[in-house]
């Protein structure tokens, strides 16, 4: 039985009143939703809150889910929209601080423990990594979403087209333009 078929059966159970079936969907997709949201917000507790809000919206909207798309594709759209709405709301508020100390402490430096490399190589890897992150963050929303779905989530072009509500040709164009922009941005770091 396929993954999407299992999800559809769980959705049908929830629609029939079996609330515990939704718990299975939450457990199955909770970490994926948090990972999606973390691309938009860099704070773990905020990502957890937005993820929880995503599942609340999904639960409330499940009665209207017809199964035209995979459950995860539908959930992904809700997560993206909830994260974007959060960012819009946050832009309207005045920032309270310039730097979040907890975010600075959570920086993943574990890669230096996994490999033996020269300080120069580590510095260069960090610079390239930061340049890639910065270039992805600077992409317009449509390009950032398309490249993230393809490269991070591993979606097919068809799944991306469905998730973004656009033709496959548009998806290919967005991914091409995103890759081009990223390559251009990191070119100075490549030797």
N, C-alpha and C positions, 0 to 999 in steps of 0.2 A: 504494500500500500504506500502510495507516494506521500511525501511530506505535506503538500498542499491539500491532499485528500483527507489526511488525518486532521489538519486544521479545520477544514470545512465541516467535518463531522463534529468536532468540538464546538464550532460556532453554532451548528444546528442544535446541539444539546443545550447550549446557553440560551438560544432563542426559545427553546421549549421549556425553560425554567430551571435547568440544572446549573446553578451558579458556580458550583465547584469546577465545572469544566473550564470556566474562564480562568481559574487559578492555574490550571495546567498551561494555558496559553501565556499567562503572565510569566510563569517560571521558565517557559521555553524561550521567550523573547525579551525578557527583562534586560539582560546584559547587552543584547544587540541594540535595543532602544537607547540605553544609556550611552553606548559607544557612538551612536548617531548624534545624539544630543551634545555629546562632548566636543564634536566638531564645531559646534556653534557657541557653546559656553565652555569656558575653561575651568569652571569650578565644580568639583565633584558633588557637593551638596546641592547646588543649583541644578545640576544635571539630574540628580536623583529626584528632585522636586518636579522638574519638567517631565521626567519619565513617568512619574506617578500620575501627573495630570494627563499625560498621553493615554495611559491605560484607563483612566476614569472616562475620558472622552470616547475612547474606543468601546468601553462597556456600554455607555449610554447610546452610542450610535450603532451598536451591534444589531439592533432590531431592524435596521435598514440595510444591513450588509446582505447582498444578494449572491455573492460568490463570483461576480463577473471577473474579478481579479483575485490573485492569491491573497490570503489573509495578511501575510507579512508585508506585501506591497501596500495594501490598504493601511496597515498599522504604521508603516514607514512614512506615508504621506501625512498622517496625523502627527507623528513625532516631529517631522520637519516643520510643519505649520505651527505647532505649539512652540518649538524652539524659536522660530522666526518672530512669532508674536511676542514672546518674552523679550527678545532683543529690541523690538520696537518699543515696548513698554519701558525698558531700561534706558533707552536713548532719551526718553522724555524726562527722566529723573536726572537730577544733578549728581555727579559722582561724589561720593563721600571721601574716598581716598584715592591716591594715585597708584599705589602698589599694594597688592595683596600678598602678605608674607607667606601664607599657607600655599599659595600657588607656586611661589618661588621655591619652596621646599619640596614640592611634589615633582619637580623636574626629573625626568627619567635619565639618570646617569649610569644606569646599570650596564649599558653597553660597554663602558670602559672596563668593567669587571669581567666581561665575557671574553675579551680579546686582549692579547698582549700587543700593544702598538706604541709607536713613538708619540711623544706629546704633540709633535707637529701633525701627525696623521689624525690624532684625536681632535685636535683643534680644527683641522680642515673638515672632518666629518661633521663636527658640531655646527660649523659655519654653513655647510651645505644643507644640513638638516633644517637649521633655522631659516635659511633662504627658501627652502621648499615650503615650509609651513607658512612663512610670510607671503610667498607668492600665491599659495592656494587661498589664504585668507583674503587677499586683495582681488581675487577673481569675482566677477559679478555672480550673483546667486545662482543663475541658471547654469553657468559653466562650472561653478564649485560643486553644485549638486550632481551634475552629470559625471564629472571626473571622480567624485567621491563614491558614487554608486558603482562605477566601473572598477576603479582601482582598489578601493578599500572594502566595499561590500561584495564585489565579485559578480555583480548583476550582469546579465546579458544585455545586449542592445535593446532587445524586445522588452525585457523587464523594465529597463530604464525608461523607454518610451511610454510604457504603461504607467509607471510611477509618476512621471513628469507630465503626462497628458499631452504628448507631442509626437510627431512622426519620427520614425527611426532615422531618417535622413537628417533631421534636426539634431537628434542625439549625437550622431556621428560628427556633425559639424561642431557641436559644442565641445565634445571631447577633444577633437582635433585642435580647436582654438585654445582650450584650456592647456593642453600639453605644450602647444607652441608658446603660450605665455609663460608657463613654468620654465621651459627650457631657456627662453630668452632671459628670464630673471636669474637663473642659476649659472648661466654661461660664464660669467666672470670667475666663478669658484672652481670651474672644471679646468684641469690642466692635462 
